[in-house]
Amino acid sequence: MNNVTPLVVPPPEVKLIISNGQVVASSLDVAKAFGKQHKNVLQSIEGLGAPADFNGLNFKPVEYKDAKGEVRPAVDMTRKGFTLLAMGFTGSKAMQFKIAYIDEFDRMEAELVKPALAPAIDPMTALNDPAAMRGLLLIYSEKVLTLQATVTGQAPKVAALDRIATSDGSLCLTDASKSLQTRRVDLISYLSTAPVLWIYKRAGCASWIGYQDKIQLGLVEHKVTTISHSDGREVLHQQVRITAKGMGKLSEVFAAVKRLENNVEWPLCLADTARKLNMPVDTLMEWMRVWHWIGPKGDSACPIRLKQGVLVEDVVPGGDTVRVTKDGFDLLSSVFMKVAV
């Protein structure tokens, strides 16, 4: 029997460079890899129609000397620039090179941001080394400034909650709902429904009354006013009010509710994701395959993307299997959205 040696196809050779602290691909190398004339690649870049600010960030004109020693134009492109350009490259070989380029971008960018392992510093040696002390002080000064900026940014929210929680006054249900930026009927529904149960109404009584345990906890209180009528009668009117402590509790609850309401549309099916990105769903799915987000048929998510939280799988029968989370959409839009506007 003849032994047949299987044909081994070598992986595509991809060349990237680091320029000004950024991983880029040269238009010369892209033309060579995809079997195109360099002038045609430059024409494709010019014909993309991308906004000027996108071109300025992702396509940098450079020059090189050809074999005759003459100066010629070329372009260094970032990952985003290459991604946009390569959309127009089709065919099985082109797909192999797209995947190879994306993988190489991943590898080199990971190497670029990998922190250098700092040697262990002996405390006594550092104390006696002015240069080492200056370096350590600079590092910790930057950390302190970062923390101070965070505290400064959170200060207005903290102060607002503190004013609510420590003020001496109380609010009626109408004013409380305005302060919480919700409807009065929704606030009352929340306060009067199990398991919350802060307030209730007695049979035949039009006024809301606070539960005794919530009064003892300082969450609600009653305000009694005397109303004088023209015929000389005086009627006592009792009104339930939310205390400052109660408003502090409710502020946390309704803030969480609003956060949930802002995210109700996520995750998105692939069709809705493509629609928000202003691109055909087939194009989106092609690139999601290139980036190893979805399987070949587009009906399953790659496990690593599920772990990263950029995709989820919907188990609803008859529905789209793969859905894009908010974090996943932000990553996709960082590449495509500037081109779509």
C-alpha positions in Angstrom: 0.0 0.0 0.0 1.3 3.4 -0.9 1.8 5.8 1.9 0.3 9.2 1.0 1.7 12.1 2.8 -1.1 14.5 3.7 -0.8 18.1 2.4 -0.1 20.5 5.2 -1.2 24.0 4.5 1.0 26.5 6.4 -0.8 29.2 8.4 -1.0 32.6 6.7 2.0 34.8 7.5 1.0 38.1 9.0 3.2 41.1 9.6 2.4 43.9 12.1 4.6 46.6 13.5 4.5 48.9 16.5 4.4 52.6 15.8 4.1 55.3 18.4 3.1 52.7 21.0 0.3 51.3 18.8 0.1 48.1 16.8 -0.5 48.8 13.1 -0.5 47.1 9.8 1.2 48.5 6.7 -0.8 48.9 3.5 2.3 47.3 1.8 2.1 44.1 3.9 -1.7 44.0 3.6 -1.5 44.2 -0.2 1.1 41.4 -0.2 -0.9 39.2 2.2 -4.2 39.5 0.2 -2.6 39.2 -3.2 -3.5 42.8 -4.3 -1.6 45.6 -5.9 -0.6 48.2 -3.4 -2.1 51.1 -5.4 -5.5 49.3 -5.4 -5.3 48.9 -1.6 -4.6 52.7 -1.3 -7.6 53.4 -3.6 -9.8 51.1 -1.4 -8.8 53.1 1.7 -9.6 56.4 0.0 -13.0 55.0 -1.2 -14.1 53.9 2.2 -15.9 57.2 2.9 -15.2 57.1 6.6 -15.4 60.3 8.6 -12.3 62.5 8.7 -11.8 62.0 12.5 -11.9 58.2 12.0 -9.4 58.4 9.2 -7.1 60.6 11.2 -7.1 58.2 14.1 -6.9 54.9 12.2 -5.2 55.6 8.8 -1.8 57.3 9.0 -0.2 58.4 5.7 3.5 57.4 5.6 6.2 57.2 3.0 8.6 54.5 1.9 11.3 54.0 -0.8 10.7 51.5 -3.6 13.2 49.3 -5.3 14.3 52.3 -7.5 14.8 54.5 -4.5 11.8 56.6 -5.2 9.6 57.9 -2.4 6.1 56.4 -2.5 3.0 56.8 -0.3 1.7 54.1 2.0 -0.6 53.9 5.0 -0.2 52.5 8.5 -3.6 51.3 9.8 -4.8 50.4 13.3 -7.0 47.4 14.1 -10.1 49.4 13.4 -8.8 50.7 10.1 -7.8 47.2 9.0 -11.2 45.9 10.1 -13.0 48.5 8.0 -10.8 48.0 5.0 -10.9 44.2 5.1 -14.8 44.1 4.9 -14.4 44.4 1.2 -12.0 41.4 0.9 -13.9 38.2 0.0 -13.0 34.6 -0.6 -11.8 31.6 1.5 -8.2 32.7 1.3 -9.2 36.3 2.3 -11.1 34.9 5.3 -8.0 33.0 6.5 -5.9 36.1 6.4 -8.6 38.2 8.1 -8.6 35.7 11.0 -4.8 35.6 11.0 -4.6 39.4 11.2 -7.2 39.7 14.0 -5.4 37.0 16.0 -2.0 38.7 15.5 -3.5 42.1 16.6 -4.8 40.3 19.7 -1.4 38.8 20.5 0.6 42.0 19.9 -1.8 44.3 21.7 -1.8 41.9 24.7 2.0 42.0 24.7 2.0 45.8 24.4 -0.1 46.3 27.5 1.4 43.5 29.6 2.9 45.2 32.6 6.6 44.6 33.2 7.4 42.5 36.2 8.9 44.8 38.8 11.7 43.3 40.9 11.0 43.0 44.6 12.2 46.1 46.5 13.9 45.8 49.8 12.4 48.5 52.1 15.7 49.4 53.7 17.5 49.6 50.3 14.7 51.9 49.0 15.0 54.2 52.1 18.6 54.7 51.3 18.1 55.2 47.6 16.9 58.7 46.7 16.0 57.7 43.2 13.9 54.7 44.3 12.1 56.8 46.9 11.2 59.4 44.3 9.8 56.7 42.0 7.8 55.2 44.9 6.5 58.6 45.9 5.5 59.3 42.3 3.6 56.0 42.0 1.6 56.6 45.3 1.0 60.2 44.5 -0.7 59.2 41.2 -2.8 56.7 43.1 -3.8 59.3 45.7 -4.8 61.8 42.9 -6.9 59.1 41.2 -8.7 58.3 44.4 -9.3 62.0 45.1 -10.7 62.4 41.6 -13.1 59.5 42.3 -14.2 60.9 45.6 -14.7 64.4 44.0 -16.9 62.9 41.3 -19.0 61.0 43.8 -19.3 63.9 46.3 -22.5 65.5 44.8 -24.4 62.1 45.0 -23.1 61.4 48.5 -24.0 64.9 49.7 -27.6 64.6 48.2 -28.2 61.2 49.9 -26.7 62.6 53.2 -29.0 65.6 53.1 -32.0 63.3 52.6 -30.9 60.9 55.3 -29.9 63.4 58.0 -32.4 66.2 57.5 -34.9 67.0 60.3 -37.9 67.3 58.1 -40.3 64.8 56.5 -42.2 64.7 53.2 -45.8 64.0 52.3 -46.3 61.2 49.8 -46.7 63.7 46.9 -43.4 65.5 47.7 -41.7 62.2 48.4 -42.6 60.9 44.9 -41.3 64.1 43.3 -38.1 63.8 45.2 -37.7 60.2 44.1 -38.6 61.1 40.5 -41.4 58.6 40.3 -45.2 58.7 40.1 -47.2 59.1 43.4 -49.3 56.1 42.5 -46.2 54.0 42.0 -44.7 55.0 45.3 -48.0 54.3 47.2 -48.3 50.9 45.4 -44.8 50.0 46.6 -45.3 51.2 50.2 -48.7 49.5 50.6 -47.8 46.1 49.0 -46.3 43.1 50.8 -43.7 42.5 51.8 -42.8 46.2 52.1 -46.0 47.4 54.0 -45.1 50.8 55.2 -48.6 52.3 55.0 -52.3 51.1 54.8 -55.8 52.5 54.9 -58.5 51.7 57.4 -62.0 50.7 56.1 -64.0 53.9 55.4 -60.9 56.1 55.9 -59.5 58.2 53.0 -56.1 58.9 54.6 -53.1 56.6 54.6 -51.7 55.5 57.9 -48.2 54.2 58.8 -47.7 50.7 60.2 -46.6 50.9 63.8 -43.4 48.9 63.3 -42.3 51.4 60.5 -43.1 54.3 62.9 -40.9 52.7 65.5 -38.1 52.2 63.0 -38.3 55.9 62.2 -39.2 55.4 58.5 -42.6 57.1 58.6 -44.4 59.5 61.0 -47.8 61.2 61.3 -48.6 64.8 61.2 -51.8 65.9 62.8 -53.4 69.2 61.8 -56.5 70.9 63.0 -58.9 72.2 60.2 -61.4 74.8 61.3 -64.7 75.1 59.4 -66.9 78.1 58.9 -69.5 76.7 61.2 -67.1 76.5 64.1 -66.4 72.8 63.8 -62.8 71.7 64.1 -61.6 68.5 62.4 -58.3 66.7 63.1 -56.6 65.6 59.9 -53.9 63.0 60.1 -51.3 62.7 57.3 -48.6 60.1 56.9 -45.2 61.4 56.0 -41.8 59.8 55.0 -39.0 60.7 57.4 -35.5 61.6 56.3 -34.4 58.1 57.2 -37.2 56.6 55.2 -36.3 58.7 52.2 -32.7 57.4 52.4 -34.0 53.9 52.2 -36.4 54.6 49.3 -33.7 56.5 47.4 -31.6 53.4 47.3 -34.5 51.2 46.2 -35.7 53.5 43.4 -32.2 54.2 42.1 -31.8 50.5 41.7 -35.1 50.3 39.9 -34.1 53.0 37.4 -30.8 51.2 36.7 -32.8 48.1 35.8 -35.2 50.1 33.6 -32.3 51.6 31.7 -31.2 48.1 30.7 -34.4 46.5 29.8 -33.6 46.2 26.1 -30.5 44.2 26.7 -29.4 41.7 25.5 -30.1 42.3 21.8 -30.7 39.7 19.1 -28.2 39.8 16.2 -30.7 41.5 13.9 -31.3 44.3 16.4 -27.6 44.6 17.1 -26.9 45.0 13.4 -29.7 47.5 13.0 -28.3 49.7 15.9 -24.9 49.5 14.2 -26.4 50.5 10.8 -25.0 47.5 9.0 -26.4 44.3 7.4 -26.8 41.4 9.8 -24.8 39.1 7.4 -21.8 41.4 7.6 -22.0 41.6 11.4 -22.2 37.8 11.6 -19.2 37.4 9.3 -17.0 39.5 11.5 -18.3 37.8 14.7 -17.1 34.5 13.2 -13.8 36.1 12.4 -13.4 37.3 15.9 -14.5 33.9 17.3 -17.7 35.2 18.9 -20.1 32.8 17.2 -19.9 29.4 15.6 -19.8 28.7 11.8 -23.6 28.6 11.6 -24.2 31.6 13.8 -26.5 29.7 16.1 -24.1 29.3 19.0 -21.8 31.5 21.1 -18.1 30.6 21.7 -17.6 29.7 25.3 -14.9 32.3 26.0 -17.3 35.1 24.8 -20.0 33.8 27.2 -17.4 33.8 30.0 -16.4 37.4 29.1 -20.1 38.5 29.3 -20.3 39.9 25.8 -22.8 37.3 24.6 -25.5 35.2 26.1 -27.5 32.3 24.7 -31.3 32.5 24.7 -33.0 29.2 25.5 -36.5 30.4 24.4 -37.8 28.0 21.8 -38.1 29.5 18.3 -36.1 32.6 19.3 -32.7 33.8 18.4 -30.1 31.7 20.2 -27.2 34.2 20.4 -27.8 37.6 22.0 -25.4 40.5 22.5 -25.1 42.1 25.9 -24.5 45.8 26.6 -20.8 45.2 27.1 -20.6 43.3 23.9 -22.4 46.0 22.0 -20.0 48.6 23.3 -17.1 46.6 22.0 -18.7 46.2 18.6 -19.7 49.8 18.3 -16.1 50.9 19.2 -15.2 49.5 15.8 -18.3 50.1 13.7 -20.2 53.0 15.1 -18.0 55.8 14.0 -18.2 54.5 10.5 -22.0 54.3 10.7 -22.7 57.9 11.8 
